[in-house]
Amino acid sequence: MLACFATLSLFAQQPETFRSQLPQILLEKEVSLHILSPEPISYVDISSSQVMGDLPQENVLRLKWKPDSLAEESSDSEGSLGVLTVVGESFMAQYELSFSDRAGSSFIPASYSISPEEIKPLVGKASIPTSELRKHVLAMLSSRKHRPLRKIKAHGVAMQLNAVYTVGDLVLLDITATNSTNLSYDIDQMRMKIEDRKITKATNVQAMEVEPIWQLYGHGALKRSFRNIYVLKKMTFPANKVLHIQLSEKQLSGRTLDLKVKYKDILDADTF
């Protein structure tokens, strides 16, 4: 059975939802019901031990009602099987599960699709599903390369910002790193932060780390060329600051690259 514990702080501050207001889903004994989600499912809670669930596909939840011995002996012809909670990448949906012997099999669904009217948005999640985001990212990779917006090269290793795109409240950075040496470059991390454009020795540096909320590929060894898309939440910063992108090597090395992206590059971003 899929079961987890949720915290209310993850969800938007909306009026309470009572069980009497939840959409009802009827289950038939020993018959599977498939629930289709518009996004990959990341969390499921089934409040009844009589209902089993699993995820045969990332956006398909399969439920089956298996009455225990006490339920089998009961003369109840209808009743509740608890609350079902389904959480996707950007939403939560809840349903009242029930059974009824009075309803014929022809009135009990074999599949159920989560509709937009039944969902609550989550706070702090990407504004679009990963499937849609991936579609935009792949379109960026297949687009014809133009002159890079920014580039840096040192010790035979180079990094360049190919393009900046926006979709919704997200910023997508298309970055390529190349290695023209015969010595492999094992990427430690791609670090991003907003800091002062010009830093003097007497300056008290104040930098704000920027963590990508999603990226297309993980980091590995840079043998010849590596291209990746990094997704950031929408950001604003004054003209006297820059987005500092730093590529570093795992072992002790002087081959660290520092790319400075101006706010104008973000403002001039293409859009989908």
DRENTORSE-484214 format. One record per atom (N, C-alpha, C): residue in one letter; x, y, z. Coordinates in steps of 0.05 Angstrom, whole numbers, padded with zeros to 5 digits, always signed. Layout:
// DRENTORSE-484214
aXYZ...
// end
This chain:
// DRENTORSE-484214
m+00017-00024+00000m+00000+00000+00000m+00018+00025+00000l+00009+00045-00015l+00023+00070-00015l+00012+00087+00007a+00030+00096+00025a+00020+00112+00048a+00043+00130+00057c+00037+00156+00061c+00057+00175+00071c+00043+00195+00089f+00058+00212+00101f+00046+00233+00118f+00052+00260+00105a+00031+00277+00102a+00034+00303+00090a+00034+00324+00112t+00045+00347+00106t+00045+00370+00124t+00029+00392+00111l+00011+00404+00127l-00006+00425+00116l+00008+00449+00106s+00033+00453+00115s+00048+00477+00107s+00056+00476+00077l+00053+00453+00064l+00060+00451+00036l+00038+00462+00018f+00015+00466+00029f-00007+00473+00013f-00015+00503+00016a-00028+00513-00005a-00036+00541-00004a-00056+00546+00018q-00056+00571+00029q-00075+00578+00050q-00102+00582+00037q-00118+00561+00037q-00145+00562+00025q-00164+00553+00046p-00191+00559+00043p-00211+00550+00062p-00210+00519+00065e-00218+00510+00089e-00218+00482+00094e-00236+00467+00075t-00229+00442+00069t-00246+00425+00053t-00256+00402+00071f-00282+00398+00072f-00294+00378+00089f-00300+00353+00073r-00301+00330+00087r-00305+00305+00073r-00331+00305+00057s-00351+00318+00067s-00376+00319+00053s-00375+00334+00026q-00353+00350+00023q-00350+00365-00002q-00333+00350-00022l-00320+00328-00014l-00302+00314-00032l-00317+00299-00054p-00306+00298-00079p-00318+00281-00099p-00318+00252-00090q-00338+00237-00097q-00340+00209-00088q-00332+00191-00111i-00317+00170-00104i-00310+00149-00123i-00319+00122-00111l-00335+00108-00127l-00345+00082-00119l-00325+00060-00127l-00320+00041-00109l-00303+00018-00115l-00320-00007-00114e-00312-00027-00131e-00324-00053-00131e-00305-00073-00120k-00315-00092-00104k-00298-00112-00091k-00281-00128-00111e-00255-00128-00105e-00235-00144-00120e-00232-00135-00150v-00242-00111-00156v-00239-00100-00183v-00222-00075-00183s-00202-00074-00200s-00184-00051-00201s-00197-00026-00213l-00190-00003-00201l-00198+00023-00211l-00172+00038-00217h-00170+00049-00241h-00146+00064-00249h-00153+00094-00250i-00137+00109-00235i-00140+00138-00234i-00118+00151-00250l-00126+00168-00269l-00107+00181-00288l-00101+00209-00278s-00076+00216-00275s-00067+00242-00266s-00055+00258-00289p-00060+00284-00290p-00048+00301-00312p-00018+00305-00308e-00008+00298-00284e+00021+00301-00279e+00031+00275-00266p+00058+00271-00266p+00069+00249-00250p+00060+00251-00221i+00053+00228-00209i+00044+00227-00181i+00068+00224-00163s+00070+00242-00143s+00093+00242-00125s+00086+00232-00097y+00060+00230-00091y+00052+00223-00064y+00023+00213-00064v+00017+00191-00049v-00010+00181-00047v-00014+00173-00018d-00038+00179-00008d-00046+00170+00019d-00074+00157+00017i-00077+00132+00026i-00103+00118+00027i-00109+00113+00056s-00130+00124+00066s-00135+00123+00095s-00148+00097+00104s-00154+00079+00086s-00166+00053+00094s-00147+00030+00087s-00144+00012+00106s-00126-00012+00102s-00140-00032+00083q-00165-00028+00077q-00179-00046+00059q-00175-00039+00029v-00163-00016+00024v-00158-00008-00004v-00128-00008-00009m-00120-00023-00029m-00092-00025-00036m-00087-00008-00060g-00062+00002-00063g-00056+00020-00085g-00027+00017-00094d-00022+00021-00120d+00005+00022-00130d+00005+00040-00155l+00030+00045-00165l+00033+00063-00188l+00046+00047-00211p+00029+00035-00229p+00040+00020-00252p+00054+00038-00272q+00045+00064-00273q+00058+00085-00289q+00060+00110-00271e+00078+00128-00278e+00082+00151-00261e+00058+00169-00258n+00039+00168-00277n+00015+00184-00276n-00010+00167-00274v-00008+00142-00266v-00031+00124-00263v-00030+00111-00235l-00052+00115-00221l-00055+00102-00194l-00076+00080-00196r-00068+00056-00188r-00086+00033-00189r-00096+00027-00160l-00122+00025-00157l-00134+00019-00131l-00150-00007-00133k-00150-00022-00110k-00167-00046-00109k-00177-00049-00080w-00204-00052-00078w-00216-00056-00052w-00216-00086-00045k-00203-00093-00022k-00202-00120-00013k-00213-00121+00016p-00239-00127+00019p-00251-00126+00046p-00238-00146+00064d-00234-00138+00090d-00224-00156+00110d-00246-00174+00120s-00240-00192+00138s-00259-00212+00148s-00283-00199+00161l-00279-00177+00176l-00301-00164+00190l-00320-00151+00170a-00308-00139+00149a-00324-00127+00128a-00340-00148+00113e-00328-00171+00109e-00342-00193+00094e-00367-00202+00110e-00364-00203+00137e-00386-00212+00153e-00408-00191+00158s-00401-00166+00152s-00420-00144+00156s-00443-00145+00136s-00466-00136+00144s-00489-00136+00127s-00493-00109+00113d-00474-00091+00117d-00477-00064+00105d-00475-00067+00075s-00494-00054+00061s-00494-00054+00032s-00480-00031+00020e-00473-00011+00036e-00458+00012+00027e-00444+00025+00050g-00422+00040+00044g-00407+00052+00065g-00382+00066+00055s-00368+00078+00074s-00344+00094+00067s-00319+00076+00069l-00300+00082+00051l-00274+00069+00052l-00251+00089+00057g-00259+00112+00068g-00239+00132+00075g-00233+00152+00053v-00212+00167+00058v-00204+00189+00040v-00179+00181+00024l-00180+00187-00001l-00157+00184-00019l-00145+00211-00025t-00118+00214-00021t-00104+00238-00027t-00083+00233-00049v-00084+00248-00070v-00064+00245-00092v-00050+00272-00096v-00024+00271-00096v-00008+00296-00100v+00010+00293-00125g+00007+00312-00143g+00024+00313-00166g+00047+00332-00162e+00058+00342-00183e+00081+00360-00181e+00072+00388-00172s+00047+00396-00179s+00038+00423-00173s+00010+00424-00161f-00001+00401-00154f-00029+00401-00144f-00033+00379-00124m-00055+00381-00109m-00066+00360-00091m-00095+00356-00098a-00104+00331-00098a-00132+00325-00102a-00141+00304-00081q-00165+00307-00071q-00175+00288-00051q-00203+00278-00058y-00208+00253-00051y-00233+00240-00058y-00243+00223-00034e-00270+00220-00033e-00283+00202-00014e-00287+00175-00028l-00274+00154-00017l-00277+00128-00029l-00300+00114-00015s-00317+00100-00030s-00340+00086-00018s-00347+00062-00034f-00364+00045-00023f-00374+00021-00037f-00404+00021-00034s-00417+00008-00053s-00446+00005-00052s-00455-00019-00068d-00468-00038-00054d-00479-00061-00068d-00504-00054-00083r-00516-00031-00078r-00540-00023-00091r-00535-00013-00119a-00510-00004-00123a-00503+00006-00150a-00494-00018-00167g-00506-00021-00191g-00497-00042-00208g-00470-00037-00219s-00457-00059-00229s-00430-00057-00240s-00428-00036-00262s-00449-00033-00277s-00449-00014-00299s-00447+00015-00291f-00452+00020-00264f-00450+00048-00254f-00425+00052-00238i-00407+00032-00236i-00382+00035-00221i-00360+00039-00241p-00344+00061-00239p-00324+00067-00259p-00301+00047-00259a-00290+00042-00282a-00265+00026-00285a-00241+00044-00286s-00245+00069-00293s-00223+00089-00293s-00235+00116-00286y-00217+00134-00276y-00225+00160-00267y-00203+00180-00273s-00210+00202-00285s-00190+00223-00292s-00192+00246-00273i-00170+00255-00261i-00170+00278-00244i-00175+00303-00261s-00195+00319-00254s-00202+00342-00270s-00192+00368-00256p-00189+00389-00272p-00179+00415-00261p-00196+00425-00238e-00222+00420-00238e-00240+00430-00217e-00235+00416-00190e-00221+00394-00190e-00217+00378-00165e-00190+00382-00152i-00174+00400-00162i-00146+00402-00152i-00142+00427-00136k-00122+00426-00118k-00112+00449-00103k-00083+00453-00111p-00075+00478-00117p-00047+00483-00124p-00029+00481-00100l-00004+00472-00105l+00016+00471-00083l+00032+00496-00084v+00042+00504-00060v+00059+00527-00057v+00088+00519-00061g+00104+00536-00075g+00133+00531-00078g+00140+00510-00099k+00121+00503-00116k+00127+00484-00137k+00130+00499-00164a+00143+00485-00183a+00145+00497-00210a+00118+00503-00221s+00115+00525-00235s+00089+00534-00245s+00079+00517-00268i+00095+00500-00280i+00086+00482-00301i+00096+00454-00295p+00082+00434-00304p+00090+00406-00300p+00117+00400-00313t+00131+00380-00302t+00157+00372-00313t+00155+00364-00342s+00133+00350-00349s+00129+00341-00377s+00129+00364-00396e+00115+00386-00389e+00114+00409-00406e+00141+00424-00406l+00154+00425-00383l+00180+00438-00381l+00200+00423-00398r+00200+00397-00397r+00218+00381-00413r+00214+00385-00443k+00189+00389-00450k+00183+00394-00479k+00196+00420-00487h+00195+00441-00471h+00208+00467-00478h+00238+00464-00478v+00249+00449-00459v+00278+00445-00457v+00288+00431-00482l+00275+00410-00491l+00283+00396-00515l+00281+00413-00539a+00262+00431-00540a+00260+00450-00562a+00284+00469-00562m+00293+00477-00538m+00317+00494-00537m+00342+00479-00548l+00344+00453-00541l+00367+00438-00550l+00367+00434-00580s+00344+00432-00592s+00342+00428-00621s+00343+00453-00637s+00342+00476-00624s+00343+00502-00638s+00371+00507-00649r+00372+00522-00670r+00397+00529-00683r+00414+00546-00665k+00439+00540-00663k+00457+00555-00645k+00463+00583-00656h+00462+00602-00638h+00469+00629-00645h+00495+00637-00631r+00504+00661-00634r+00527+00671-00620r+00522+00671-00590p+00540+00660-00574p+00535+00658-00545p+00532+00686-00533l+00515+00687-00512l+00511+00713-00498l+00535+00720-00481r+00547+00700-00468r+00570+00704-00451r+00588+00679-00453k+00614+00683-00451k+00633+00660-00452k+00658+00666-00436i+00671+00645-00427i+00696+00647-00412i+00713+00623-00419k+00739+00626-00420k+00757+00604-00427k+00783+00607-00411a+00792+00584-00400a+00818+00584-00385a+00828+00556-00384h+00854+00552-00387h+00867+00526-00384h+00855+00505-00402g+00846+00512-00426g+00835+00493-00445g+00807+00485-00440v+00794+00497-00420v+00766+00491-00413v+00750+00517-00417a+00726+00514-00429a+00710+00538-00435a+00681+00533-00426m+00667+00555-00421m+00639+00554-00414m+00625+00578-00427q+00601+00573-00437q+00587+00595-00450q+00557+00592-00445l+00544+00615-00444l+00515+00617-00441l+00504+00620-00469n+00491+00599-00479n+00481+00599-00507n+00456+00617-00510a+00437+00614-00491a+00412+00628-00493a+00398+00628-00466v+00379+00647-00463v+00362+00649-00440v+00334+00650-00449y+00317+00633-00437y+00289+00632-00444y+00273+00635-00418t+00248+00645-00421t+00230+00645-00399t+00204+00631-00407v+00192+00618-00387v+00166+00605-00391v+00151+00608-00364g+00128+00622-00364g+00115+00627-00339g+00133+00644-00321d+00137+00635-00296d+00154+00650-00277d+00181+00635-00274l+00189+00621-00295l+00215+00606-00295l+00234+00618-00315v+00260+00616-00308v+00282+00625-00326v+00298+00600-00333l+00302+00596-00359l+00317+00573-00369l+00344+00582-00381l+00365+00571-00370l+00392+00578-00379l+00404+00554-00395d+00412+00560-00420d+00425+00540-00438d+00455+00544-00436i+00469+00525-00424i+00498+00528-00419i+00513+00505-00431t+00535+00511-00444t+00553+00491-00456t+00581+00494-00443a+00593+00472-00436a+00621+00471-00427a+00637+00453-00446t+00661+00461-00453t+00678+00445-00471t+00706+00442-00458n+00719+00420-00466n+00746+00414-00456n+00763+00406-00480s+00783+00423-00486s+00800+00419-00510s+00826+00405-00502t+00829+00397-00476t+00853+00384-00467t+00849+00353-00468n+00870+00339-00463n+00868+00310-00462n+00864+00300-00433l+00861+00319-00415l+00856+00312-00387l+00827+00316-00380s+00814+00294-00372s+00785+00295-00366s+00780+00315-00344y+00757+00328-00346y+00748+00348-00326y+00723+00336-00312d+00727+00327-00287d+00705+00316-00271d+00690+00338-00257i+00666+00344-00267i+00651+00367-00256i+00642+00362-00227d+00649+00381-00210d+00641+00379-00182d+00613+00391-00179q+00610+00416-00187q+00584+00429-00186q+00583+00454-00204m+00559+00461-00210m+00553+00486-00225m+00540+00504-00204r+00555+00523-00193r+00545+00539-00172r+00536+00566-00183m+00513+00576-00173m+00502+00601-00183m+00496+00620-00159k+00502+00645-00162k+00497+00664-00140k+00495+00692-00152i+00480+00709-00139i+00478+00737-00147i+00496+00753-00129e+00515+00768-00141e+00534+00783-00125e+00541+00810-00139d+00557+00826-00125d+00564+00852-00136d+00579+00849-00162r+00574+00867-00181r+00587+00866-00207r+00617+00871-00205k+00625+00890-00188k+00653+00896-00184k+00659+00892-00154i+00680+00877-00148i+00687+00871-00121i+00716+00880-00116t+00719+00897-00096t+00746+00906-00089t+00753+00892-00063k+00779+00893-00056k+00788+00880-00032k+00775+00890-00006a+00768+00916-00007a+00756+00928+00017a+00726+00924+00018t+00715+00912-00002t+00686+00909-00003t+00676+00885+00014n+00655+00890+00029n+00642+00869+00044n+00623+00855+00025v+00631+00832+00014v+00616+00818-00007v+00591+00805+00004q+00568+00812-00008q+00543+00799-00001q+00532+00784-00025a+00532+00758-00024a+00523+00741-00047a+00499+00725-00039m+00480+00722-00057m+00457+00706-00052m+00457+00681-00070e+00458+00658-00058e+00458+00633-00073e+00432+00629-00088v+00435+00619-00113v+00411+00613-00130v+00413+00584-00137e+00393+00569-00128e+00393+00540-00132e+00374+00533-00155p+00383+00520-00176p+00365+00511-00197p+00344+00492-00186i+00319+00496-00194i+00298+00478-00185i+00296+00453-00202w+00309+00454-00225w+00309+00430-00243w+00331+00434-00264q+00342+00411-00272q+00361+00412-00294q+00358+00386-00311l+00365+00388-00336l+00359+00366-00355l+00377+00342-00348y+00403+00346-00345y+00422+00324-00340y+00436+00328-00314g+00446+00306-00303g+00464+00307-00280g+00492+00314-00289h+00510+00318-00271h+00538+00326-00278h+00556+00301-00277g+00574+00300-00296g+00593+00278-00298g+00620+00288-00307a+00634+00271-00322a+00660+00278-00332a+00657+00294-00358l+00672+00315-00360l+00672+00332-00384l+00697+00323-00401k+00692+00307-00421k+00714+00298-00437k+00718+00316-00461r+00696+00323-00475r+00698+00341-00497r+00678+00364-00495s+00652+00357-00494s+00631+00377-00493s+00608+00368-00476f+00596+00387-00462f+00573+00381-00445f+00554+00404-00446r+00529+00399-00453r+00509+00420-00455r+00485+00412-00436n+00476+00432-00422n+00455+00427-00402n+00436+00451-00400i+00412+00446-00391i+00392+00467-00387i+00386+00468-00357y+00389+00492-00345y+00383+00497-00317y+00359+00515-00314v+00341+00507-00296v+00316+00522-00292v+00316+00535-00265l+00312+00562-00266l+00312+00578-00241l+00285+00591-00238k+00278+00597-00213k+00254+00614-00208k+00261+00642-00217k+00240+00656-00226k+00243+00684-00235k+00258+00700-00214m+00276+00717-00223m+00293+00732-00205m+00295+00761-00215t+00300+00779-00197t+00306+00807-00204t+00330+00816-00187f+00347+00831-00199f+00370+00842-00184f+00379+00868-00198p+00390+00887-00183p+00398+00913-00194p+00421+00910-00214a+00425+00932-00229a+00445+00932-00251a+00473+00930-00240n+00478+00936-00214n+00505+00935-00203n+00511+00907-00193k+00494+00888-00199k+00499+00860-00191k+00497+00842-00216v+00508+00818-00214v+00508+00799-00236v+00501+00771-00225l+00492+00754-00243l+00489+00726-00237l+00515+00712-00243h+00528+00703-00222h+00554+00691-00224h+00551+00660-00226i+00559+00649-00248i+00558+00620-00253i+00586+00608-00251q+00591+00590-00233q+00617+00580-00229q+00618+00549-00233l+00636+00541-00251l+00640+00512-00257l+00666+00504-00244s+00664+00484-00226s+00688+00475-00212s+00693+00445-00216e+00719+00437-00213e+00727+00410-00216e+00729+00396-00189k+00724+00370-00189k+00723+00355-00163k+00749+00356-00148q+00771+00348-00161q+00796+00347-00147q+00808+00375-00145l+00828+00378-00128l+00842+00404-00125l+00852+00413-00152s+00841+00436-00161s+00847+00444-00189s+00845+00474-00191g+00860+00485-00210g+00858+00513-00216g+00840+00518-00240r+00828+00497-00250r+00811+00499-00274r+00782+00505-00266t+00778+00528-00253t+00752+00537-00245t+00743+00560-00263l+00719+00558-00274l+00710+00578-00292l+00688+00595-00279d+00689+00621-00284d+00670+00640-00272d+00658+00656-00295l+00632+00652-00299l+00617+00666-00320l+00598+00686-00307k+00599+00711-00316k+00583+00733-00305k+00560+00739-00324v+00535+00736-00315v+00512+00742-00331v+00499+00768-00322k+00496+00787-00340k+00483+00812-00333k+00453+00809-00331y+00440+00827-00316y+00411+00827-00314y+00398+00832-00341k+00412+00847-00358k+00401+00853-00384k+00398+00827-00400d+00416+00808-00396d+00413+00782-00410d+00388+00768-00402i+00380+00771-00377i+00355+00759-00367i+00331+00773-00379l+00332+00800-00379l+00310+00816-00389l+00305+00812-00418d+00327+00807-00433d+00324+00803-00462d+00319+00774-00470a+00312+00758-00451a+00308+00729-00456a+00285+00724-00476d+00289+00703-00492d+00267+00694-00510d+00246+00681-00493t+00222+00677-00505t+00200+00664-00491t+00186+00644-00508f+00173+00625-00496f+00159+00605-00512f+00130+00613-00517
// end
